[in-house]
Amino acid sequence: MSYIYEWKVSNGDKVLVEYCWSTKDNCIKVVEMSVNGKFHRETWMSPEGRATMMDLLVEDYESKTTADASSILSSVMGSENARRIMDNA
């Protein structure tokens, strides 16, 4: 599963990144990216720019996967509670 992250950098450029979590390497990997709608590579960025982007992607990934885990847990708990109510009726 891949995720999309969008942001505007300080110079006004619009960056769009598709990324995923690599189970093999246990890290985030950039699948594809564009700047202002044009193809761009992570390796074309400055080391500081790459570090900032990776920090943002980690934060985005954690917020999205935590939300997914929470919604799954809520769904399971809701089903379990409904089953218990029916069992006690």
PDB file of N, CA, C and O in Angstrom:
ATOM      1  N   MET A   1       0.845  -1.161   0.000  1.00  0.00           N
ATOM      2  CA  MET A   1       0.000   0.000   0.000  1.00  0.00           C
ATOM      3  C   MET A   1       0.902   1.240   0.000  1.00  0.00           C
ATOM      4  O   MET A   1       1.889   1.308   0.733  1.00  0.00           O
ATOM      5  N   SER A   2       0.546   2.203  -0.827  1.00  0.00           N
ATOM      6  CA  SER A   2       1.312   3.444  -0.854  1.00  0.00           C
ATOM      7  C   SER A   2       0.455   4.598  -0.350  1.00  0.00           C
ATOM      8  O   SER A   2      -0.772   4.506  -0.295  1.00  0.00           O
ATOM      9  N   TYR A   3       1.114   5.663   0.008  1.00  0.00           N
ATOM     10  CA  TYR A   3       0.461   6.856   0.548  1.00  0.00           C
ATOM     11  C   TYR A   3       0.903   8.072  -0.266  1.00  0.00           C
ATOM     12  O   TYR A   3       1.951   8.058  -0.911  1.00  0.00           O
ATOM     13  N   ILE A   4       0.092   9.110  -0.223  1.00  0.00           N
ATOM     14  CA  ILE A   4       0.405  10.361  -0.907  1.00  0.00           C
ATOM     15  C   ILE A   4       0.611  11.452   0.134  1.00  0.00           C
ATOM     16  O   ILE A   4      -0.166  11.580   1.081  1.00  0.00           O
ATOM     17  N   TYR A   5       1.657  12.228  -0.051  1.00  0.00           N
ATOM     18  CA  TYR A   5       1.906  13.371   0.822  1.00  0.00           C
ATOM     19  C   TYR A   5       2.136  14.596  -0.051  1.00  0.00           C
ATOM     20  O   TYR A   5       2.912  14.555  -1.006  1.00  0.00           O
ATOM     21  N   GLU A   6       1.459  15.679   0.285  1.00  0.00           N
ATOM     22  CA  GLU A   6       1.546  16.933  -0.453  1.00  0.00           C
ATOM     23  C   GLU A   6       1.946  18.047   0.488  1.00  0.00           C
ATOM     24  O   GLU A   6       1.463  18.115   1.618  1.00  0.00           O
ATOM     25  N   TRP A   7       2.832  18.926   0.027  1.00  0.00           N
ATOM     26  CA  TRP A   7       3.117  20.106   0.821  1.00  0.00           C
ATOM     27  C   TRP A   7       3.749  21.187  -0.052  1.00  0.00           C
ATOM     28  O   TRP A   7       4.269  20.923  -1.137  1.00  0.00           O
ATOM     29  N   LYS A   8       3.684  22.404   0.460  1.00  0.00           N
ATOM     30  CA  LYS A   8       4.327  23.533  -0.219  1.00  0.00           C
ATOM     31  C   LYS A   8       5.594  23.876   0.535  1.00  0.00           C
ATOM     32  O   LYS A   8       5.570  24.098   1.746  1.00  0.00           O
ATOM     33  N   VAL A   9       6.696  23.918  -0.185  1.00  0.00           N
ATOM     34  CA  VAL A   9       7.960  24.275   0.448  1.00  0.00           C
ATOM     35  C   VAL A   9       8.066  25.796   0.556  1.00  0.00           C
ATOM     36  O   VAL A   9       7.241  26.520  -0.002  1.00  0.00           O
ATOM     37  N   SER A  10       9.062  26.268   1.262  1.00  0.00           N
ATOM     38  CA  SER A  10       9.180  27.700   1.570  1.00  0.00           C
ATOM     39  C   SER A  10       9.249  28.597   0.333  1.00  0.00           C
ATOM     40  O   SER A  10       8.850  29.760   0.395  1.00  0.00           O
ATOM     41  N   ASN A  11       9.744  28.078  -0.778  1.00  0.00           N
ATOM     42  CA  ASN A  11       9.824  28.903  -1.992  1.00  0.00           C
ATOM     43  C   ASN A  11       8.525  28.880  -2.800  1.00  0.00           C
ATOM     44  O   ASN A  11       8.455  29.473  -3.876  1.00  0.00           O
ATOM     45  N   GLY A  12       7.490  28.194  -2.283  1.00  0.00           N
ATOM     46  CA  GLY A  12       6.190  28.147  -2.947  1.00  0.00           C
ATOM     47  C   GLY A  12       5.979  26.943  -3.840  1.00  0.00           C
ATOM     48  O   GLY A  12       4.873  26.742  -4.342  1.00  0.00           O
ATOM     49  N   ASP A  13       7.013  26.130  -4.054  1.00  0.00           N
ATOM     50  CA  ASP A  13       6.858  24.933  -4.881  1.00  0.00           C
ATOM     51  C   ASP A  13       5.893  23.948  -4.226  1.00  0.00           C
ATOM     52  O   ASP A  13       5.879  23.789  -3.005  1.00  0.00           O
ATOM     53  N   LYS A  14       5.084  23.288  -5.060  1.00  0.00           N
ATOM     54  CA  LYS A  14       4.155  22.269  -4.578  1.00  0.00           C
ATOM     55  C   LYS A  14       4.789  20.901  -4.831  1.00  0.00           C
ATOM     56  O   LYS A  14       5.062  20.533  -5.973  1.00  0.00           O
ATOM     57  N   VAL A  15       5.016  20.168  -3.765  1.00  0.00           N
ATOM     58  CA  VAL A  15       5.650  18.849  -3.851  1.00  0.00           C
ATOM     59  C   VAL A  15       4.606  17.777  -3.565  1.00  0.00           C
ATOM     60  O   VAL A  15       3.860  17.858  -2.589  1.00  0.00           O
ATOM     61  N   LEU A  16       4.568  16.771  -4.435  1.00  0.00           N
ATOM     62  CA  LEU A  16       3.660  15.637  -4.278  1.00  0.00           C
ATOM     63  C   LEU A  16       4.520  14.376  -4.248  1.00  0.00           C
ATOM     64  O   LEU A  16       5.288  14.117  -5.174  1.00  0.00           O
ATOM     65  N   VAL A  17       4.383  13.594  -3.176  1.00  0.00           N
ATOM     66  CA  VAL A  17       5.211  12.396  -3.014  1.00  0.00           C
ATOM     67  C   VAL A  17       4.325  11.185  -2.782  1.00  0.00           C
ATOM     68  O   VAL A  17       3.443  11.202  -1.923  1.00  0.00           O
ATOM     69  N   GLU A  18       4.566  10.138  -3.551  1.00  0.00           N
ATOM     70  CA  GLU A  18       3.960   8.841  -3.278  1.00  0.00           C
ATOM     71  C   GLU A  18       5.038   8.031  -2.575  1.00  0.00           C
ATOM     72  O   GLU A  18       6.166   7.933  -3.060  1.00  0.00           O
ATOM     73  N   TYR A  19       4.691   7.451  -1.432  1.00  0.00           N
ATOM     74  CA  TYR A  19       5.682   6.698  -0.662  1.00  0.00           C
ATOM     75  C   TYR A  19       5.044   5.451  -0.058  1.00  0.00           C
ATOM     76  O   TYR A  19       3.821   5.318  -0.020  1.00  0.00           O
ATOM     77  N   CYS A  20       5.884   4.552   0.406  1.00  0.00           N
ATOM     78  CA  CYS A  20       5.393   3.336   1.054  1.00  0.00           C
ATOM     79  C   CYS A  20       6.374   2.920   2.143  1.00  0.00           C
ATOM     80  O   CYS A  20       7.491   3.430   2.228  1.00  0.00           O
ATOM     81  N   TRP A  21       5.930   1.984   2.969  1.00  0.00           N
ATOM     82  CA  TRP A  21       6.793   1.418   4.002  1.00  0.00           C
ATOM     83  C   TRP A  21       7.402   0.140   3.456  1.00  0.00           C
ATOM     84  O   TRP A  21       6.677  -0.747   3.007  1.00  0.00           O
ATOM     85  N   SER A  22       8.713   0.032   3.488  1.00  0.00           N
ATOM     86  CA  SER A  22       9.414  -1.169   3.044  1.00  0.00           C
ATOM     87  C   SER A  22       9.577  -2.120   4.224  1.00  0.00           C
ATOM     88  O   SER A  22      10.293  -1.821   5.179  1.00  0.00           O
ATOM     89  N   THR A  23       8.922  -3.242   4.152  1.00  0.00           N
ATOM     90  CA  THR A  23       9.048  -4.252   5.199  1.00  0.00           C
ATOM     91  C   THR A  23      10.455  -4.860   5.160  1.00  0.00           C
ATOM     92  O   THR A  23      11.033  -5.178   6.200  1.00  0.00           O
ATOM     93  N   LYS A  24      10.988  -5.014   3.967  1.00  0.00           N
ATOM     94  CA  LYS A  24      12.322  -5.597   3.808  1.00  0.00           C
ATOM     95  C   LYS A  24      13.393  -4.734   4.483  1.00  0.00           C
ATOM     96  O   LYS A  24      14.228  -5.243   5.230  1.00  0.00           O
ATOM     97  N   ASP A  25      13.362  -3.426   4.213  1.00  0.00           N
ATOM     98  CA  ASP A  25      14.388  -2.536   4.742  1.00  0.00           C
ATOM     99  C   ASP A  25      13.962  -1.781   5.994  1.00  0.00           C
ATOM    100  O   ASP A  25      14.758  -1.062   6.597  1.00  0.00           O
ATOM    101  N   ASN A  26      12.682  -1.951   6.384  1.00  0.00           N
ATOM    102  CA  ASN A  26      12.147  -1.326   7.597  1.00  0.00           C
ATOM    103  C   ASN A  26      12.303   0.196   7.585  1.00  0.00           C
ATOM    104  O   ASN A  26      12.770   0.803   8.548  1.00  0.00           O
ATOM    105  N   CYS A  27      11.896   0.789   6.463  1.00  0.00           N
ATOM    106  CA  CYS A  27      11.967   2.249   6.327  1.00  0.00           C
ATOM    107  C   CYS A  27      10.983   2.714   5.262  1.00  0.00           C
ATOM    108  O   CYS A  27      10.406   1.909   4.532  1.00  0.00           O
ATOM    109  N   ILE A  28      10.806   4.033   5.191  1.00  0.00           N
ATOM    110  CA  ILE A  28       9.964   4.624   4.156  1.00  0.00           C
ATOM    111  C   ILE A  28      10.773   4.762   2.879  1.00  0.00           C
ATOM    112  O   ILE A  28      11.948   5.131   2.905  1.00  0.00           O
ATOM    113  N   LYS A  29      10.122   4.458   1.751  1.00  0.00           N
ATOM    114  CA  LYS A  29      10.755   4.621   0.447  1.00  0.00           C
ATOM    115  C   LYS A  29       9.863   5.476  -0.438  1.00  0.00           C
ATOM    116  O   LYS A  29       8.642   5.320  -0.447  1.00  0.00           O
ATOM    117  N   VAL A  30      10.482   6.370  -1.172  1.00  0.00           N
ATOM    118  CA  VAL A  30       9.750   7.207  -2.115  1.00  0.00           C
ATOM    119  C   VAL A  30       9.529   6.401  -3.393  1.00  0.00           C
ATOM    120  O   VAL A  30      10.473   5.876  -3.983  1.00  0.00           O
ATOM    121  N   VAL A  31       8.273   6.313  -3.806  1.00  0.00           N
ATOM    122  CA  VAL A  31       7.921   5.589  -5.024  1.00  0.00           C
ATOM    123  C   VAL A  31       8.050   6.528  -6.217  1.00  0.00           C
ATOM    124  O   VAL A  31       8.672   6.195  -7.226  1.00  0.00           O
ATOM    125  N   GLU A  32       7.450   7.705  -6.084  1.00  0.00           N
ATOM    126  CA  GLU A  32       7.468   8.699  -7.161  1.00  0.00           C
ATOM    127  C   GLU A  32       7.215  10.065  -6.558  1.00  0.00           C
ATOM    128  O   GLU A  32       6.540  10.185  -5.536  1.00  0.00           O
ATOM    129  N   MET A  33       7.754  11.088  -7.186  1.00  0.00           N
ATOM    130  CA  MET A  33       7.472  12.435  -6.700  1.00  0.00           C
ATOM    131  C   MET A  33       7.477  13.429  -7.843  1.00  0.00           C
ATOM    132  O   MET A  33       8.057  13.197  -8.904  1.00  0.00           O
ATOM    133  N   SER A  34       6.805  14.556  -7.587  1.00  0.00           N
ATOM    134  CA  SER A  34       6.793  15.637  -8.560  1.00  0.00           C
ATOM    135  C   SER A  34       6.873  16.967  -7.819  1.00  0.00           C
ATOM    136  O   SER A  34       6.458  17.086  -6.667  1.00  0.00           O
ATOM    137  N   VAL A  35       7.415  17.957  -8.509  1.00  0.00           N
ATOM    138  CA  VAL A  35       7.465  19.321  -7.989  1.00  0.00           C
ATOM    139  C   VAL A  35       6.786  20.196  -9.039  1.00  0.00           C
ATOM    140  O   VAL A  35       7.194  20.232 -10.200  1.00  0.00           O
ATOM    141  N   ASN A  36       5.748  20.893  -8.607  1.00  0.00           N
ATOM    142  CA  ASN A  36       4.967  21.732  -9.518  1.00  0.00           C
ATOM    143  C   ASN A  36       4.479  20.945 -10.735  1.00  0.00           C
ATOM    144  O   ASN A  36       4.447  21.458 -11.853  1.00  0.00           O
ATOM    145  N   GLY A  37       4.097  19.680 -10.491  1.00  0.00           N
ATOM    146  CA  GLY A  37       3.554  18.842 -11.554  1.00  0.00           C
ATOM    147  C   GLY A  37       4.578  18.202 -12.467  1.00  0.00           C
ATOM    148  O   GLY A  37       4.201  17.491 -13.398  1.00  0.00           O
ATOM    149  N   LYS A  38       5.863  18.430 -12.233  1.00  0.00           N
ATOM    150  CA  LYS A  38       6.915  17.864 -13.071  1.00  0.00           C
ATOM    151  C   LYS A  38       7.661  16.778 -12.307  1.00  0.00           C
ATOM    152  O   LYS A  38       7.919  16.900 -11.110  1.00  0.00           O
ATOM    153  N   PHE A  39       8.004  15.711 -13.031  1.00  0.00           N
ATOM    154  CA  PHE A  39       8.736  14.592 -12.437  1.00  0.00           C
ATOM    155  C   PHE A  39       9.967  15.095 -11.692  1.00  0.00           C
ATOM    156  O   PHE A  39      10.671  15.992 -12.156  1.00  0.00           O
ATOM    157  N   HIS A  40      10.208  14.502 -10.538  1.00  0.00           N
ATOM    158  CA  HIS A  40      11.359  14.891  -9.717  1.00  0.00           C
ATOM    159  C   HIS A  40      11.889  13.666  -8.994  1.00  0.00           C
ATOM    160  O   HIS A  40      11.131  12.745  -8.689  1.00  0.00           O
ATOM    161  N   ARG A  41      13.164  13.650  -8.725  1.00  0.00           N
ATOM    162  CA  ARG A  41      13.778  12.544  -7.986  1.00  0.00           C
ATOM    163  C   ARG A  41      14.257  13.030  -6.620  1.00  0.00           C
ATOM    164  O   ARG A  41      14.678  14.173  -6.443  1.00  0.00           O
ATOM    165  N   GLU A  42      14.174  12.115  -5.676  1.00  0.00           N
ATOM    166  CA  GLU A  42      14.664  12.407  -4.326  1.00  0.00           C
ATOM    167  C   GLU A  42      16.156  12.756  -4.356  1.00  0.00           C
ATOM    168  O   GLU A  42      16.608  13.619  -3.602  1.00  0.00           O
ATOM    169  N   THR A  43      16.908  12.096  -5.213  1.00  0.00           N
ATOM    170  CA  THR A  43      18.364  12.317  -5.280  1.00  0.00           C
ATOM    171  C   THR A  43      18.726  13.695  -5.824  1.00  0.00           C
ATOM    172  O   THR A  43      19.869  14.133  -5.685  1.00  0.00           O
ATOM    173  N   TRP A  44      17.769  14.380  -6.438  1.00  0.00           N
ATOM    174  CA  TRP A  44      18.036  15.729  -6.947  1.00  0.00           C
ATOM    175  C   TRP A  44      17.920  16.775  -5.844  1.00  0.00           C
ATOM    176  O   TRP A  44      18.250  17.942  -6.057  1.00  0.00           O
ATOM    177  N   MET A  45      17.459  16.369  -4.682  1.00  0.00           N
ATOM    178  CA  MET A  45      17.255  17.299  -3.572  1.00  0.00           C
ATOM    179  C   MET A  45      18.559  17.464  -2.777  1.00  0.00           C
ATOM    180  O   MET A  45      19.441  16.606  -2.805  1.00  0.00           O
ATOM    181  N   SER A  46      18.643  18.581  -2.079  1.00  0.00           N
ATOM    182  CA  SER A  46      19.784  18.789  -1.186  1.00  0.00           C
ATOM    183  C   SER A  46      19.668  17.810  -0.014  1.00  0.00           C
ATOM    184  O   SER A  46      18.573  17.328   0.275  1.00  0.00           O
ATOM    185  N   PRO A  47      20.778  17.511   0.662  1.00  0.00           N
ATOM    186  CA  PRO A  47      20.698  16.629   1.832  1.00  0.00           C
ATOM    187  C   PRO A  47      19.721  17.160   2.886  1.00  0.00           C
ATOM    188  O   PRO A  47      18.992  16.388   3.510  1.00  0.00           O
ATOM    189  N   GLU A  48      19.713  18.473   3.078  1.00  0.00           N
ATOM    190  CA  GLU A  48      18.788  19.067   4.064  1.00  0.00           C
ATOM    191  C   GLU A  48      17.340  18.898   3.617  1.00  0.00           C
ATOM    192  O   GLU A  48      16.464  18.570   4.417  1.00  0.00           O
ATOM    193  N   GLY A  49      17.102  19.127   2.319  1.00  0.00           N
ATOM    194  CA  GLY A  49      15.749  18.966   1.774  1.00  0.00           C
ATOM    195  C   GLY A  49      15.258  17.540   1.884  1.00  0.00           C
ATOM    196  O   GLY A  49      14.101  17.298   2.227  1.00  0.00           O
ATOM    197  N   ARG A  50      16.145  16.587   1.592  1.00  0.00           N
ATOM    198  CA  ARG A  50      15.795  15.159   1.719  1.00  0.00           C
ATOM    199  C   ARG A  50      15.473  14.810   3.167  1.00  0.00           C
ATOM    200  O   ARG A  50      14.495  14.111   3.434  1.00  0.00           O
ATOM    201  N   ALA A  51      16.286  15.291   4.103  1.00  0.00           N
ATOM    202  CA  ALA A  51      16.071  15.001   5.525  1.00  0.00           C
ATOM    203  C   ALA A  51      14.733  15.575   5.988  1.00  0.00           C
ATOM    204  O   ALA A  51      13.987  14.913   6.709  1.00  0.00           O
ATOM    205  N   THR A  52      14.432  16.803   5.574  1.00  0.00           N
ATOM    206  CA  THR A  52      13.156  17.421   5.941  1.00  0.00           C
ATOM    207  C   THR A  52      11.992  16.618   5.372  1.00  0.00           C
ATOM    208  O   THR A  52      11.010  16.356   6.066  1.00  0.00           O
ATOM    209  N   MET A  53      12.110  16.229   4.093  1.00  0.00           N
ATOM    210  CA  MET A  53      11.043  15.462   3.459  1.00  0.00           C
ATOM    211  C   MET A  53      10.835  14.128   4.178  1.00  0.00           C
ATOM    212  O   MET A  53       9.697  13.734   4.432  1.00  0.00           O
ATOM    213  N   MET A  54      11.913  13.439   4.504  1.00  0.00           N
ATOM    214  CA  MET A  54      11.773  12.139   5.167  1.00  0.00           C
ATOM    215  C   MET A  54      11.143  12.298   6.547  1.00  0.00           C
ATOM    216  O   MET A  54      10.329  11.465   6.947  1.00  0.00           O
ATOM    217  N   ASP A  55      11.499  13.343   7.278  1.00  0.00           N
ATOM    218  CA  ASP A  55      10.862  13.605   8.570  1.00  0.00           C
ATOM    219  C   ASP A  55       9.363  13.809   8.400  1.00  0.00           C
ATOM    220  O   ASP A  55       8.566  13.283   9.177  1.00  0.00           O
ATOM    221  N   LEU A  56       8.981  14.579   7.375  1.00  0.00           N
ATOM    222  CA  LEU A  56       7.560  14.825   7.108  1.00  0.00           C
ATOM    223  C   LEU A  56       6.844  13.538   6.705  1.00  0.00           C
ATOM    224  O   LEU A  56       5.706  13.305   7.113  1.00  0.00           O
ATOM    225  N   LEU A  57       7.505  12.709   5.909  1.00  0.00           N
ATOM    226  CA  LEU A  57       6.887  11.450   5.478  1.00  0.00           C
ATOM    227  C   LEU A  57       6.716  10.487   6.652  1.00  0.00           C
ATOM    228  O   LEU A  57       5.696   9.804   6.743  1.00  0.00           O
ATOM    229  N   VAL A  58       7.686  10.425   7.536  1.00  0.00           N
ATOM    230  CA  VAL A  58       7.573   9.570   8.727  1.00  0.00           C
ATOM    231  C   VAL A  58       6.403  10.031   9.589  1.00  0.00           C
ATOM    232  O   VAL A  58       5.607   9.216  10.054  1.00  0.00           O
ATOM    233  N   GLU A  59       6.303  11.327   9.797  1.00  0.00           N
ATOM    234  CA  GLU A  59       5.204  11.883  10.594  1.00  0.00           C
ATOM    235  C   GLU A  59       3.851  11.582   9.939  1.00  0.00           C
ATOM    236  O   GLU A  59       2.897  11.208  10.622  1.00  0.00           O
ATOM    237  N   ASP A  60       3.773  11.745   8.617  1.00  0.00           N
ATOM    238  CA  ASP A  60       2.534  11.469   7.888  1.00  0.00           C
ATOM    239  C   ASP A  60       2.180   9.990   7.968  1.00  0.00           C
ATOM    240  O   ASP A  60       1.025   9.639   8.206  1.00  0.00           O
ATOM    241  N   TYR A  61       3.169   9.124   7.769  1.00  0.00           N
ATOM    242  CA  TYR A  61       2.946   7.674   7.827  1.00  0.00           C
ATOM    243  C   TYR A  61       2.435   7.262   9.204  1.00  0.00           C
ATOM    244  O   TYR A  61       1.476   6.498   9.314  1.00  0.00           O
ATOM    245  N   GLU A  62       3.074   7.767  10.245  1.00  0.00           N
ATOM    246  CA  GLU A  62       2.660   7.416  11.604  1.00  0.00           C
ATOM    247  C   GLU A  62       1.243   7.894  11.893  1.00  0.00           C
ATOM    248  O   GLU A  62       0.471   7.178  12.531  1.00  0.00           O
ATOM    249  N   SER A  63       0.890   9.087  11.437  1.00  0.00           N
ATOM    250  CA  SER A  63      -0.472   9.583  11.678  1.00  0.00           C
ATOM    251  C   SER A  63      -1.496   8.754  10.916  1.00  0.00           C
ATOM    252  O   SER A  63      -2.585   8.499  11.430  1.00  0.00           O
ATOM    253  N   LYS A  64      -1.166   8.332   9.704  1.00  0.00           N
ATOM    254  CA  LYS A  64      -2.113   7.542   8.907  1.00  0.00           C
ATOM    255  C   LYS A  64      -2.234   6.121   9.420  1.00  0.00           C
ATOM    256  O   LYS A  64      -3.340   5.584   9.472  1.00  0.00           O
ATOM    257  N   THR A  65      -1.135   5.500   9.800  1.00  0.00           N
ATOM    258  CA  THR A  65      -1.214   4.112  10.256  1.00  0.00           C
ATOM    259  C   THR A  65      -1.791   4.021  11.664  1.00  0.00           C
ATOM    260  O   THR A  65      -2.452   3.033  11.985  1.00  0.00           O
ATOM    261  N   THR A  66      -1.563   5.009  12.503  1.00  0.00           N
ATOM    262  CA  THR A  66      -2.172   5.028  13.834  1.00  0.00           C
ATOM    263  C   THR A  66      -3.677   5.184  13.705  1.00  0.00           C
ATOM    264  O   THR A  66      -4.437   4.529  14.419  1.00  0.00           O
ATOM    265  N   ALA A  67      -4.109   6.052  12.793  1.00  0.00           N
ATOM    266  CA  ALA A  67      -5.548   6.246  12.566  1.00  0.00           C
ATOM    267  C   ALA A  67      -6.168   4.959  12.046  1.00  0.00           C
ATOM    268  O   ALA A  67      -7.268   4.599  12.466  1.00  0.00           O
ATOM    269  N   ASP A  68      -5.487   4.251  11.134  1.00  0.00           N
ATOM    270  CA  ASP A  68      -6.003   2.988  10.608  1.00  0.00           C
ATOM    271  C   ASP A  68      -6.130   1.953  11.724  1.00  0.00           C
ATOM    272  O   ASP A  68      -7.148   1.269  11.826  1.00  0.00           O
ATOM    273  N   ALA A  69      -5.099   1.839  12.559  1.00  0.00           N
ATOM    274  CA  ALA A  69      -5.124   0.870  13.655  1.00  0.00           C
ATOM    275  C   ALA A  69      -6.240   1.207  14.641  1.00  0.00           C
ATOM    276  O   ALA A  69      -6.918   0.307  15.137  1.00  0.00           O
ATOM    277  N   SER A  70      -6.435   2.483  14.925  1.00  0.00           N
ATOM    278  CA  SER A  70      -7.485   2.896  15.859  1.00  0.00           C
ATOM    279  C   SER A  70      -8.864   2.573  15.311  1.00  0.00           C
ATOM    280  O   SER A  70      -9.729   2.110  16.055  1.00  0.00           O
ATOM    281  N   SER A  71      -9.084   2.808  14.026  1.00  0.00           N
ATOM    282  CA  SER A  71     -10.405   2.527  13.455  1.00  0.00           C
ATOM    283  C   SER A  71     -10.668   1.029  13.414  1.00  0.00           C
ATOM    284  O   SER A  71     -11.802   0.599  13.627  1.00  0.00           O
ATOM    285  N   ILE A  72      -9.641   0.224  13.143  1.00  0.00           N
ATOM    286  CA  ILE A  72      -9.812  -1.238  13.159  1.00  0.00           C
ATOM    287  C   ILE A  72     -10.137  -1.701  14.567  1.00  0.00           C
ATOM    288  O   ILE A  72     -11.046  -2.509  14.758  1.00  0.00           O
ATOM    289  N   LEU A  73      -9.408  -1.201  15.556  1.00  0.00           N
ATOM    290  CA  LEU A  73      -9.654  -1.584  16.943  1.00  0.00           C
ATOM    291  C   LEU A  73     -11.065  -1.187  17.373  1.00  0.00           C
ATOM    292  O   LEU A  73     -11.756  -1.971  18.024  1.00  0.00           O
ATOM    293  N   SER A  74     -11.497   0.015  17.017  1.00  0.00           N
ATOM    294  CA  SER A  74     -12.843   0.467  17.370  1.00  0.00           C
ATOM    295  C   SER A  74     -13.902  -0.432  16.755  1.00  0.00           C
ATOM    296  O   SER A  74     -14.893  -0.767  17.404  1.00  0.00           O
ATOM    297  N   SER A  75     -13.696  -0.819  15.517  1.00  0.00           N
ATOM    298  CA  SER A  75     -14.642  -1.689  14.824  1.00  0.00           C
ATOM    299  C   SER A  75     -14.723  -3.055  15.501  1.00  0.00           C
ATOM    300  O   SER A  75     -15.813  -3.582  15.722  1.00  0.00           O
ATOM    301  N   VAL A  76     -13.568  -3.621  15.826  1.00  0.00           N
ATOM    302  CA  VAL A  76     -13.528  -4.933  16.490  1.00  0.00           C
ATOM    303  C   VAL A  76     -14.183  -4.857  17.865  1.00  0.00           C
ATOM    304  O   VAL A  76     -14.974  -5.725  18.233  1.00  0.00           O
ATOM    305  N   MET A  77     -13.850  -3.817  18.620  1.00  0.00           N
ATOM    306  CA  MET A  77     -14.424  -3.667  19.965  1.00  0.00           C
ATOM    307  C   MET A  77     -15.926  -3.456  19.895  1.00  0.00           C
ATOM    308  O   MET A  77     -16.667  -3.984  20.725  1.00  0.00           O
ATOM    309  N   GLY A  78     -16.386  -2.684  18.906  1.00  0.00           N
ATOM    310  CA  GLY A  78     -17.823  -2.472  18.740  1.00  0.00           C
ATOM    311  C   GLY A  78     -18.543  -3.776  18.445  1.00  0.00           C
ATOM    312  O   GLY A  78     -19.615  -4.027  18.995  1.00  0.00           O
ATOM    313  N   SER A  79     -17.970  -4.606  17.588  1.00  0.00           N
ATOM    314  CA  SER A  79     -18.569  -5.901  17.252  1.00  0.00           C
ATOM    315  C   SER A  79     -18.581  -6.814  18.468  1.00  0.00           C
ATOM    316  O   SER A  79     -19.565  -7.511  18.715  1.00  0.00           O
ATOM    317  N   GLU A  80     -17.496  -6.814  19.225  1.00  0.00           N
ATOM    318  CA  GLU A  80     -17.403  -7.654  20.425  1.00  0.00           C
ATOM    319  C   GLU A  80     -18.431  -7.213  21.462  1.00  0.00           C
ATOM    320  O   GLU A  80     -19.084  -8.053  22.082  1.00  0.00           O
ATOM    321  N   ASN A  81     -18.580  -5.908  21.654  1.00  0.00           N
ATOM    322  CA  ASN A  81     -19.578  -5.418  22.614  1.00  0.00           C
ATOM    323  C   ASN A  81     -20.984  -5.779  22.177  1.00  0.00           C
ATOM    324  O   ASN A  81     -21.810  -6.151  23.011  1.00  0.00           O
ATOM    325  N   ALA A  82     -21.275  -5.677  20.887  1.00  0.00           N
ATOM    326  CA  ALA A  82     -22.598  -6.036  20.382  1.00  0.00           C
ATOM    327  C   ALA A  82     -22.847  -7.530  20.594  1.00  0.00           C
ATOM    328  O   ALA A  82     -23.958  -7.924  20.948  1.00  0.00           O
ATOM    329  N   ARG A  83     -21.842  -8.351  20.386  1.00  0.00           N
ATOM    330  CA  ARG A  83     -21.995  -9.797  20.605  1.00  0.00           C
ATOM    331  C   ARG A  83     -22.282 -10.097  22.062  1.00  0.00           C
ATOM    332  O   ARG A  83     -23.128 -10.938  22.365  1.00  0.00           O
ATOM    333  N   ARG A  84     -21.585  -9.418  22.976  1.00  0.00           N
ATOM    334  CA  ARG A  84     -21.790  -9.639  24.406  1.00  0.00           C
ATOM    335  C   ARG A  84     -23.189  -9.220  24.823  1.00  0.00           C
ATOM    336  O   ARG A  84     -23.815  -9.892  25.643  1.00  0.00           O
ATOM    337  N   ILE A  85     -23.683  -8.135  24.281  1.00  0.00           N
ATOM    338  CA  ILE A  85     -25.047  -7.689  24.603  1.00  0.00           C
ATOM    339  C   ILE A  85     -26.051  -8.733  24.155  1.00  0.00           C
ATOM    340  O   ILE A  85     -26.988  -9.052  24.887  1.00  0.00           O
ATOM    341  N   MET A  86     -25.861  -9.268  22.950  1.00  0.00           N
ATOM    342  CA  MET A  86     -26.784 -10.300  22.427  1.00  0.00           C
ATOM    343  C   MET A  86     -26.688 -11.572  23.273  1.00  0.00           C
ATOM    344  O   MET A  86     -27.706 -12.213  23.534  1.00  0.00           O
ATOM    345  N   ASP A  87     -25.479 -11.945  23.704  1.00  0.00           N
ATOM    346  CA  ASP A  87     -25.301 -13.151  24.513  1.00  0.00           C
ATOM    347  C   ASP A  87     -25.992 -13.011  25.870  1.00  0.00           C
ATOM    348  O   ASP A  87     -26.479 -13.996  26.427  1.00  0.00           O
ATOM    349  N   ASN A  88     -26.033 -11.792  26.397  1.00  0.00           N
ATOM    350  CA  ASN A  88     -26.630 -11.575  27.712  1.00  0.00           C
ATOM    351  C   ASN A  88     -28.130 -11.293  27.658  1.00  0.00           C
ATOM    352  O   ASN A  88     -28.771 -11.176  28.702  1.00  0.00           O
ATOM    353  N   ALA A  89     -28.691 -11.185  26.467  1.00  0.00           N
ATOM    354  CA  ALA A  89     -30.121 -10.859  26.332  1.00  0.00           C
ATOM    355  C   ALA A  89     -30.987 -12.065  26.573  1.00  0.00           C
ATOM    356  O   ALA A  89     -32.212 -11.970  26.499  1.00  0.00           O
TER     357      ALA A  89
END
